[in-house]
Amino acid sequence: MGYAEACEYGNTKALSLRPERKVPKPISLKVIPEGSRLNGTSLIAGFHGIGATGYWTVKFLITELKAQRKCFIDYEYAPAVASQLDGRIATPYEIYVAGDLSMLKAEVSPVRERENEFYRQLADWIMGSGVKEVALVGGLDEALRNDESRYKIAMTSAYAASGGLTSEPIFEEDRMIVGPVASLLNTFEMHSFPALAVLAYSNTERVDPRAAASAVEFLSKKYGFVANTGPLIKGAEVIESELKMIEEKEKRPAGSVYS
């Protein structure tokens, strides 16, 4: 091997021993207006999951508490959807504020291959937004109910260390939480951030306003606001009545002339 070849080989070997330079991962999520803060508020967040419990809880509270839209969460890979609400466009992810409460309304779920990225970046922004704690809302398969409670509570170590909710029914250790609530709880736990989840027992095959009412009642007790859950109960009764009519119709003899 000649001198030039030896130098080239030596340089290559030296380069391979240098520590790998870490390239910062691009952030796909930003908040508009830029610099928006939620200082001192408790954030309530719910998503589309079992019974759509989280989504309907937040949507109901925004109306019930007359919350005002504060900012938008702009995610590069959000589904291309929009809707109309109160005479203006409702974007996929928005933050509302009412007094010392802030609420995250998620109209749609992020595309599946980007779910983990979205919820991790969302958690990072929440933890830096000035929020003092987070209350997540989700549904829990009613087939798993083993007592008279209408919901279960899960919480991060940081929340438990601050006093927790010892008088509330705690989520069992042999159960598993999945979906957005799990992703956010995991991130908050790893960063020692105070967060809890109220998981209301819900029907797994349809929207369940009764589960949302249970979550609202817990949140109103915890945060000291008044909420009339009558509309949610009424909605549940309407759905249950319609399902009963369909069930009775299906039980009729096939040759019946009545419809």
Wavefront OBJ file of the C-alpha trace (Angstrom):
o trace
v 0.000 0.000 0.000
v 1.489 3.407 -1.070
v 1.741 6.543 1.081
v -1.262 8.216 -0.583
v -3.349 5.057 -0.142
v -2.306 4.772 3.494
v -3.283 8.398 4.169
v -6.653 7.876 2.491
v -7.260 4.710 4.519
v -6.169 6.428 7.722
v -8.500 9.395 7.170
v -11.408 7.112 6.438
v -10.787 5.204 9.636
v -10.499 8.418 11.633
v -13.765 9.726 10.238
v -15.546 6.516 11.177
v -14.487 6.982 14.809
v -15.999 10.471 15.126
v -19.276 10.631 17.081
v -22.353 10.652 14.851
v -23.892 14.096 14.571
v -27.525 14.034 15.664
v -29.814 15.849 13.275
v -32.790 17.467 15.070
v -36.086 15.860 14.103
v -38.314 18.361 12.292
v -41.390 19.519 14.178
v -44.590 18.895 12.232
v -46.855 20.592 14.784
v -47.156 24.302 15.477
v -49.621 26.549 17.275
v -51.315 29.559 15.694
v -51.069 32.359 16.790
v -47.415 31.595 17.441
v -46.450 31.943 21.083
v -49.950 31.194 22.409
v -49.876 30.257 26.105
v -52.286 28.526 28.504
v -50.692 29.825 31.689
v -52.175 28.506 34.922
v -55.049 26.619 33.305
v -56.039 22.976 33.656
v -56.331 21.415 30.216
v -59.150 18.978 29.426
v -58.574 16.874 26.317
v -60.643 14.130 24.691
v -60.434 12.212 21.439
v -62.396 9.843 19.230
v -62.238 6.492 20.978
v -64.619 4.084 22.673
v -68.104 5.599 22.550
v -66.521 8.861 21.302
v -66.585 9.659 25.027
v -63.645 12.056 25.065
v -64.712 13.973 21.982
v -68.308 14.493 23.106
v -67.259 15.423 26.624
v -65.037 18.238 25.367
v -67.499 19.389 22.720
v -70.284 19.528 25.317
v -68.138 21.461 27.820
v -67.121 24.046 25.225
v -70.801 24.822 24.625
v -71.914 24.478 28.242
v -69.139 26.720 29.627
v -69.326 29.168 26.698
v -65.616 28.715 26.091
v -63.846 30.958 23.585
v -61.543 29.729 20.868
v -57.970 30.786 21.679
v -55.671 29.082 19.199
v -55.274 26.426 16.541
v -52.998 23.398 16.442
v -51.660 23.138 12.911
v -50.350 19.656 12.164
v -48.653 19.075 8.835
v -50.204 15.627 8.415
v -53.726 16.386 9.654
v -56.518 14.948 7.494
v -57.780 17.424 4.903
v -61.199 18.050 6.464
v -63.098 21.115 7.642
v -66.566 21.754 9.037
v -68.836 24.684 9.822
v -69.663 25.605 13.426
v -71.376 28.743 14.747
v -70.964 30.500 11.409
v -67.239 29.871 11.028
v -64.844 27.128 9.958
v -63.964 24.531 12.585
v -60.439 23.254 11.985
v -59.231 19.770 12.984
v -57.523 20.753 16.285
v -58.433 23.811 18.391
v -57.905 25.098 21.941
v -60.736 26.809 23.836
v -60.570 28.650 27.154
v -63.172 29.320 29.860
v -61.832 30.869 33.059
v -59.075 28.678 34.476
v -59.938 25.772 32.181
v -58.600 25.157 28.689
v -60.019 22.502 26.372
v -58.539 20.708 23.384
v -61.119 19.776 20.753
v -59.981 17.193 18.210
v -62.463 16.889 15.344
v -60.569 14.044 13.684
v -57.826 11.549 14.445
v -54.427 12.020 12.785
v -53.504 9.612 9.998
v -52.618 6.287 11.577
v -48.971 6.167 10.479
v -48.392 9.567 12.135
v -50.345 9.037 15.372
v -47.357 8.535 17.678
v -45.556 11.570 16.273
v -48.642 13.762 16.644
v -49.377 12.852 20.251
v -45.722 13.117 21.319
v -45.375 16.569 19.768
v -48.736 17.598 21.203
v -47.631 16.497 24.689
v -44.362 18.432 24.297
v -46.248 21.603 23.422
v -48.733 21.138 26.272
v -45.949 20.713 28.826
v -44.344 23.948 27.643
v -47.572 25.952 27.330
v -47.934 26.920 30.981
v -50.667 24.379 31.729
v -50.561 23.298 35.377
v -52.158 19.872 34.825
v -53.985 17.807 32.225
v -57.235 15.847 32.493
v -57.661 13.346 29.660
v -61.061 11.839 28.885
v -61.638 8.456 27.308
v -64.016 5.526 27.126
v -63.698 2.176 28.878
v -65.344 -1.002 27.602
v -68.437 -1.465 29.787
v -67.956 -5.241 29.567
v -64.976 -4.792 31.913
v -67.051 -3.262 34.704
v -66.691 -5.197 37.948
v -68.280 -2.768 40.420
v -70.857 0.034 40.576
v -68.524 2.842 39.523
v -69.295 4.693 36.288
v -65.661 5.491 35.538
v -62.089 4.732 36.552
v -59.190 7.099 37.148
v -55.584 6.674 36.023
v -52.867 9.196 36.886
v -49.186 9.868 36.398
v -46.716 9.512 39.265
v -46.328 13.293 39.388
v -50.067 13.737 39.851
v -50.228 11.015 42.515
v -47.309 12.614 44.378
v -49.251 15.870 44.636
v -52.053 14.132 46.522
v -53.811 12.263 43.742
v -57.455 11.252 43.911
v -57.516 8.625 46.630
v -61.297 8.714 47.045
v -61.968 7.931 43.358
v -62.158 4.468 41.739
v -58.673 3.725 40.407
v -58.010 1.965 37.119
v -57.054 -1.652 37.789
v -53.434 -2.733 37.390
v -54.309 -5.765 35.257
v -56.034 -3.632 32.584
v -54.525 -1.783 29.637
v -55.199 1.678 28.212
v -54.773 2.096 24.452
v -54.974 4.939 21.953
v -54.417 8.708 22.322
v -54.987 8.746 26.084
v -52.295 6.084 26.518
v -49.822 7.933 24.275
v -50.241 11.175 26.198
v -50.142 9.491 29.612
v -46.907 7.728 28.655
v -45.218 10.987 27.620
v -46.444 12.858 30.696
v -45.242 10.035 32.943
v -41.763 10.027 31.417
v -41.467 13.783 31.895
v -42.895 13.812 35.440
v -45.851 15.981 34.405
v -49.099 15.957 36.431
v -51.904 14.364 34.429
v -54.918 12.152 35.022
v -57.362 10.267 32.855
v -61.047 9.747 33.554
v -62.184 6.629 31.693
v -65.970 6.369 31.621
v -67.600 3.007 31.028
v -69.067 3.112 27.545
v -70.748 1.120 24.831
v -68.061 0.028 22.369
v -70.297 -0.181 19.298
v -71.824 3.299 19.165
v -71.602 6.860 20.398
v -72.434 6.858 24.115
v -73.610 10.249 25.477
v -74.312 8.641 28.856
v -70.582 7.913 29.242
v -69.801 11.528 28.351
v -72.272 12.639 31.055
v -70.390 10.536 33.628
v -67.106 12.172 32.619
v -68.647 15.665 32.765
v -70.001 15.010 36.261
v -66.545 13.961 37.475
v -64.862 16.988 35.893
v -67.449 19.423 37.246
v -66.873 18.062 40.742
v -63.094 18.229 40.397
v -62.858 21.702 38.869
v -65.832 23.315 40.579
v -68.059 24.294 37.660
v -71.767 23.688 37.103
v -72.864 21.706 34.049
v -76.324 20.473 33.121
v -75.843 16.995 31.688
v -79.543 16.752 30.806
v -78.938 17.129 27.038
v -76.428 14.270 27.098
v -78.807 11.994 29.004
v -81.613 12.943 26.616
v -79.375 12.096 23.670
v -78.572 8.734 25.225
v -82.271 7.993 25.738
v -83.052 8.831 22.113
v -80.301 6.528 20.835
v -81.342 3.728 23.198
v -84.994 4.100 22.171
v -84.131 3.921 18.471
v -81.968 0.851 19.007
v -84.762 -0.829 20.945
v -87.212 -0.176 18.101
v -84.768 -1.670 15.589
v -84.259 -4.714 17.820
v -87.998 -5.272 18.206
v -88.517 -4.889 14.465
v -85.874 -7.536 13.779
v -87.644 -9.955 16.150
v -90.904 -9.834 14.208
v -91.799 -12.870 12.050
v -90.401 -12.630 8.546
v -93.869 -13.006 7.033
v -95.427 -10.120 8.976
v -97.282 -7.583 6.830
v -96.590 -4.844 9.357
v -93.541 -2.606 9.200
l 1 2 3 4 5 6 7 8 9 10 11 12 13 14 15 16 17 18 19 20 21 22 23 24 25 26 27 28 29 30 31 32 33 34 35 36 37 38 39 40 41 42 43 44 45 46 47 48 49 50 51 52 53 54 55 56 57 58 59 60 61 62 63 64 65 66 67 68 69 70 71 72 73 74 75 76 77 78 79 80 81 82 83 84 85 86 87 88 89 90 91 92 93 94 95 96 97 98 99 100 101 102 103 104 105 106 107 108 109 110 111 112 113 114 115 116 117 118 119 120 121 122 123 124 125 126 127 128 129 130 131 132 133 134 135 136 137 138 139 140 141 142 143 144 145 146 147 148 149 150 151 152 153 154 155 156 157 158 159 160 161 162 163 164 165 166 167 168 169 170 171 172 173 174 175 176 177 178 179 180 181 182 183 184 185 186 187 188 189 190 191 192 193 194 195 196 197 198 199 200 201 202 203 204 205 206 207 208 209 210 211 212 213 214 215 216 217 218 219 220 221 222 223 224 225 226 227 228 229 230 231 232 233 234 235 236 237 238 239 240 241 242 243 244 245 246 247 248 249 250 251 252 253 254 255 256 257 258 259
